[in-house]
Amino acid sequence: MSKLEELIKKLCPKGVEYKTLGTLGEFYGGLSGKNKNDFNKGNAKYITYMNIYKNIKVNKNNLEKVKINEGEKQNKVEYGNVLFTGSSENLEECGLSSVFTDNIDDDIYLNSFCFGLKFYNKEMFNPEFLKYLFRSRNLRKKIIRTASGVTRFNVSKKKMENISIPVPPIEVQNEIVRILDSFTELEAELEAELEARRKQYEFYKENLLKNKNNIKKLKEVADIYDSLHATPQYVNEGYPMVRVADIKFGYVNTESTLKVDKKTYIKFIQKYKPKEDDIIISRVGSYGNVCIVNKEELCLGQNTSIIHPKINKKYLYYYLSSSNVQNWIKCNVNGAGYKSLSLANINEIPINVPEIKEQVYIVNILDRFDKLCNDMFEGLPAEIEARRKQYEYYRDKLLDFKELKVENKE
């Protein structure tokens, strides 16, 4: 029997009590009455929306400044407060939480697009426990149900008050924190190793590709075609439509792509459909991103182009993703606010073309780094993803408490 099982058997064998957030504490809003000038030269610290969004515990070293006048009434963040993002364009990202688990020396405030929860009894919860609890699957489902909207979703603090959460004994909370912290520490170590390997990979890539002995235009070493301009009707079953957002780490993320039917595929795409090992380049927004096609049953969505290489396909892919090309692209995009990379400019991209043997030599070296850094099936990202799934499984399992049935006494 594990230590956690022993604690549960000893301290709460019949289950734990569930209480609503409205009875456990009170919600408060973020900064109010501020304009953009108040954030230019601030005299006080505040927690940003992204600090909450990205972290299960607030990053105290990443606070920003806001001007607070003497005697001004604003809500202050306290140790152990649970902070939430108030709204999002994505329903799944509404009400994401972060807990302030560090000691607070100075006054700290909260972004106006966020809100906080402070508990009446500060001894009832270990804040480190709360950082896991409010990101657990079951509680996230409850929080999401409090949001409403069409193009942007907003969380209702009033509805949040009715959400019930488990209140296990503090000893049980501490043991769960110890278990889950070991998972997150291991993941952090893997993330640090991956970051180091990616820096090493970029160093070797830039050095291997920096020579400029035989510069040619991209149109001389590849055939380049435009993508679909019409907006197709999307279906549940069909061919994946590759959008700019689907170009991830050099490959097409087909799991998130929209689908188009076969008729649309044949009518609009068949002539210029991407073939296996072709390269796709994004043209608008996140312009200049490249990926390699690993299957033929794909359609190209708007704002992308196909490149059919005439030289070593992997060498061309690596060169297009190098700083040489990316810097050239930044200097040759069009538009003021929303920049785009034209088909004409893609044709003119300068490519260094060494001898075939050297192309193969460079590809062999970079392939090893790429596999280690980016392969979602074998490399470090695959190991990190496996650890993350393991952590999420145990987190949700450990935080799913049997509810104590409280008898009514009349």
Buried (B, 14 or more C-beta within 10 A) or exposed (E): EEEBEEBBEEEBEEBBBBBEBBEBBEBBBBBEEBEEEBBEEBEBBBBBBEBBBEBBBBBBEEBBBBBBEEEEEBBBBBBBBBBBBBBBEEBEBBBBBBBBBBEBEEEBBBBBBBBBBBBEEEEBBBBBBBBBBBBBEEBBEBBBBBBEEEEEBBBBBEBBBEBBBBBBBBBBBBBBBEBBEEBBEBBEEBBEBBEEBBEEBBEBBEEBBEEEEEEBEBBEBBEBBBBBEEEBEEEEEBBBBBBBBBBEEBBBBBEEBBBBBEEBBEBBBEEBBBEEBBBBBBBBEEBBBBBBBEEEEBBBBBBBBBBBBEBBBBBBBBBBBBEBBBEBBEEBBEEEEEBBBBEEBBBEBEBBBBEEEBBEBBBEBBEEBBBBBBBEEEBBBBBBBEBBEEBBEBBBEBBEBEEBEEEEEE
